[in-house]
Amino acid sequence: MRWSLASLEKHLLIGSTLVEGSTLSEDEAASVLAGRTVSGHPVQEIRELLNYRAAVQWVMGELEATPFVSTVAAALGVS
């Protein structure tokens, strides 16, 4: 299976944020990741989710840019 940022957002970012005790619902987390504003939640939780996505984007970029890591990523199906 090849992973994209969209699939990681759906299967990793939202789920792990909820497991960590965020007050954002799954739909609200998806809205935040889509760039929409949600109210009634601490800004810290929204920033945490957005920072998590930024970290995942960085790792994905490193996987593509680094020859050795890219080879390993390809073997694992990460795109």
Backbone hydrogen bonds in HBPLUS format (Angstrom, degrees):
<---DONOR---> <-ACCEPTOR-->    atom                        ^
c    i                          cat <-CA-CA->   ^        H-A-AA   ^      H-
h    n   atom  resd res      DA  || num        DHA   H-A  angle D-A-AA Bond
n    s   type  num  typ     dist DA aas  dist angle  dist       angle   num
A0003-TRP N   A0077-GLY O   3.12 MM  74  6.74 130.2  2.38 140.2 154.1     1
A0079-SER N   A0003-TRP O   3.26 MM  76  5.39 144.6  2.39 128.0 137.5     2
A0008-LEU N   A0004-SER O   2.93 MM   4  6.20 156.9  1.99 152.6 159.7     3
A0009-GLU N   A0005-LEU O   2.81 MM   4  6.01 152.6  1.88 149.6 157.3     4
A0010-LYS N   A0006-ALA O   3.08 MM   4  6.31 158.8  2.13 143.5 148.7     5
A0011-HIS N   A0007-SER O   2.87 MM   4  5.98 164.7  1.90 150.6 154.8     6
A0012-LEU N   A0008-LEU O   2.72 MM   4  5.02 151.2  1.80 135.6 143.1     7
A0013-LEU N   A0008-LEU O   2.96 MM   5  6.32 156.9  2.01 147.2 154.8     8
A0014-ILE N   A0009-GLU O   3.23 MM   5  6.13 166.1  2.25 154.3 155.4     9
A0016-SER N   A0012-LEU O   2.92 MM   4  5.84 166.2  1.94 153.6 158.2    10
A0017-THR N   A0013-LEU O   3.07 MM   4  6.05 149.3  2.17 142.2 150.6    11
A0018-LEU N   A0014-ILE O   3.08 MM   4  6.31 155.3  2.14 148.7 154.8    12
A0019-VAL N   A0015-GLY O   3.01 MM   4  6.26 153.6  2.08 146.9 154.4    13
A0020-GLU N   A0016-SER O   3.09 MM   4  6.22 142.5  2.24 137.7 146.5    14
A0022-SER N   A0017-THR O   3.38 MM   5  5.97 159.1  2.42 151.7 151.6    15
A0021-GLY N   A0018-LEU O   3.11 MM   3  5.40 161.1  2.15 110.2 114.0    16
A0029-ALA N   A0025-SER O   2.87 MM   4  6.08 159.4  1.92 153.1 158.6    17
A0030-ALA N   A0026-GLU O   2.99 MM   4  6.22 156.8  2.05 145.6 152.0    18
A0031-SER N   A0027-ASP O   2.93 MM   4  6.17 147.0  2.05 140.8 150.3    19
A0032-VAL N   A0028-GLU O   2.91 MM   4  6.23 156.7  1.96 150.8 156.3    20
A0033-LEU N   A0029-ALA O   3.02 MM   4  6.28 163.3  2.05 151.0 155.0    21
A0034-ALA N   A0030-ALA O   2.98 MM   4  6.16 128.6  2.25 135.3 149.1    22
A0034-ALA N   A0031-SER O   3.07 MM   3  4.94 130.4  2.32  92.3 106.3    23
A0036-ARG N   A0031-SER O   2.90 MM   5  5.25 157.8  1.95 155.9 148.5    24
A0035-GLY N   A0032-VAL O   2.95 MM   3  5.15 159.3  2.00 108.1 114.0    25
A0045-GLU N   A0042-PRO O   3.04 MM   3  5.58 132.9  2.27 110.6 120.9    26
A0047-ARG N   A0043-VAL O   2.86 MM   4  6.13 166.5  1.87 162.0 165.8    27
A0048-GLU N   A0044-GLN O   2.87 MM   4  5.99 153.0  1.95 142.9 150.7    28
A0049-LEU N   A0045-GLU O   3.17 MM   4  6.37 158.3  2.22 143.0 147.2    29
A0050-LEU N   A0046-ILE O   3.03 MM   4  6.32 163.8  2.06 151.6 156.2    30
A0051-ASN N   A0047-ARG O   2.72 MM   4  5.85 156.8  1.77 154.1 160.9    31
A0052-TYR N   A0048-GLU O   2.89 MM   4  6.00 150.0  1.98 142.8 151.3    32
A0053-ARG N   A0049-LEU O   3.05 MM   4  6.35 156.5  2.11 146.2 151.7    33
A0054-ALA N   A0050-LEU O   2.99 MM   4  6.25 156.2  2.05 143.0 149.8    34
A0055-ALA N   A0051-ASN O   2.92 MM   4  6.17 151.4  2.00 146.6 153.9    35
A0056-VAL N   A0052-TYR O   3.00 MM   4  6.32 156.0  2.06 148.8 155.2    36
A0057-GLN N   A0053-ARG O   2.85 MM   4  6.14 158.1  1.90 153.9 160.2    37
A0058-TRP N   A0054-ALA O   2.96 MM   4  6.18 152.7  2.04 143.7 151.0    38
A0059-VAL N   A0055-ALA O   2.96 MM   4  6.25 163.8  1.99 151.7 155.4    39
A0060-MET N   A0056-VAL O   2.92 MM   4  6.14 161.2  1.95 150.1 155.5    40
A0061-GLY N   A0057-GLN O   2.95 MM   4  6.18 151.7  2.03 144.8 152.5    41
A0062-GLU N   A0058-TRP O   2.90 MM   4  6.23 153.9  1.97 151.6 159.0    42
A0063-LEU N   A0059-VAL O   2.88 MM   4  6.15 150.7  1.96 149.3 157.7    43
A0064-GLU N   A0060-MET O   3.13 MM   4  6.41 145.4  2.25 141.1 149.4    44
A0065-ALA N   A0061-GLY O   2.93 MM   4  6.09 147.2  2.04 145.0 154.7    45
A0066-THR N   A0062-GLU O   3.02 MM   4  5.82 153.8  2.09 150.9 153.1    46
A0070-SER N   A0066-THR O   2.65 MM   4  5.64 155.4  1.71 162.6 171.0    47
A0071-THR N   A0067-PRO O   3.09 MM   4  6.29 150.0  2.19 144.2 150.7    48
A0071-THR N   A0068-PHE O   3.12 MM   3  5.24 120.3  2.49  97.1 111.2    49
A0072-VAL N   A0068-PHE O   3.11 MM   4  6.50 159.9  2.15 152.0 157.0    50
A0073-ALA N   A0069-VAL O   2.75 MM   4  5.95 164.0  1.77 154.1 159.3    51
A0074-ALA N   A0070-SER O   2.84 MM   4  5.99 156.7  1.89 145.9 151.9    52
A0075-ALA N   A0071-THR O   3.08 MM   4  6.31 153.9  2.15 142.4 149.3    53
A0076-LEU N   A0072-VAL O   3.00 MM   4  6.32 137.5  2.19 143.2 155.4    54
A0076-LEU N   A0073-ALA O   3.02 MM   3  4.98 125.3  2.33  93.5 108.2    55
A0077-GLY N   A0073-ALA O   2.89 MM   4  6.09 113.6  2.34 139.5 157.2    56
A0078-VAL N   A0073-ALA O   2.90 MM   5  5.05 165.4  1.92 145.7 143.6    57
A0077-GLY N   A0074-ALA O   3.13 MM   3  4.99 148.4  2.24  95.6 105.1    58
